[in-house]
Amino acid sequence: MSVLDPTALLDKAARGERLDHAEITRLYDLPLGDVAAVAHGLRLLRADPDVVTYLIDRNINYTNVCNVGCNFCAFYRTDRQKDAYTLDYAQISHKIAELQAVGGTRILMQGGVNPKLPLEYYTGLLRHIKTHHGGIRIEAFSPEEILGFEKFFGMSADELLDVLIEAGLDGLPGAGGEILEDEVRAKAAPARIRTEDWFRIIDVAQRKGLYTISTMVIGFGETYAQRAAHLLKIRDQQDRALATHGNGFAGFAMWSLQTAHTRLAGKAPGATAVEYLQQLAVARIALDNQPNIQASWPAQGFKVAQAALYYGASDLGSTMLEENVVSAAGGHGRHTATERELVRIAHDAGFRPAQRNSFFQIIRYPDAREMLRPAVPVASD
């Protein structure tokens, strides 16, 4: 019997055996319920079966000035536009203080690729944050930004990351991954970082012990074979990083393309909730070396995120006290969540909610019943 036979393929996947490109691509043709059942079974084996985790953090976009100009981005501005901005240290510090007030532990700090900012802006910012907000992890500057820094400052990623780590950098976001197939990238954003550079910069970061996360965005019109190739490249990088550096991707996050306010509106299909859940299940099966798979509520909403907990996801991502990029592109309604809302999603799905840190280590188990207890109305005279 061929391993591409549906029954044989699903049995192989359920045993946790590694699938090749043809096998992963074949999964997209199988009944979603069958693929989801396998993905959920693997989730229960690879992560704590009783727990769903979440992070309390804030996205800080320190500048919206960018010279890349991706077709799918509605956030960026040129430096001549009236609403272009670069935050000063005091503004960023105020945002971090708000995060700390609600028990946050991390900032995800990214911006446009801004040719006007000197290296001293970034190193000074990192030192300022570490001085005034010592308990906050700084995961900042995507591979796209680091590539820009290489060009602006005449330094290699290796040299730049040494300087940034010395100033206080704790990790790199996984942004800029989208679909790591250059044919797709060239159509969606001709000036976007290419696959080779994305992995090159990620590898340097992992070698230096920095936190990284793998990502995926679907809905550019990519084929199933290209989606499978993206997953395999991430899996291969994880194998190499763990074997060579002892430090790989902490987790995997995937969301769907939002195009409403972008130049891709009407040109790229985006992805439905069903496609999102299918892709999540396939990712759980394919990424056998990444136990932590996130659900994306900002792109698909709370109900789909809750369903995702039975399609391979073991984590709800973060509260994102602030989010500007997905919302600018026209994402799914609200783009921030309270801890209570994420606790409810996990609790009502039958799991024990747990607050985690960036490395998916549990910080605390909130009392879900107490947190979700209806407020007692105060009697009036």
Secondary structure, 3 states (H helix, E strand, C coil): CCCCCHHHHHHHHHCCCCCCHHHHHHHCCCCHHHHHHHHHHHHHHHCCCCEEEEECEEEEECECECCCCCCCCCCCECCCCCCCCECCHHHHHHHHHHHHHCCCCEEEEECCCCCCCCHHHHHHHHHHHHHHCCCCEEEECCHHHHHHHHHHHCCCHHHHHHHHHHHCCCECCCCCCCCCCHHHHHHHCCCCCCHHHHHHHHHHHHHCCCECCEEEEECCCCCHHHHHHHHHHHHHHHHHHHHHCCCCCCCEEEEECCCCCCCCCCCCCCCCHHHHHHHHHHHHHHCCCCCCEECCHHHHCHHHHHHHCCCCCCEEEECCCCCCHHHHHCCCCCCCCCHHHHHHHHHHCCCEEEEECCCCCEEECCCHHHHCCCCCCCCCC
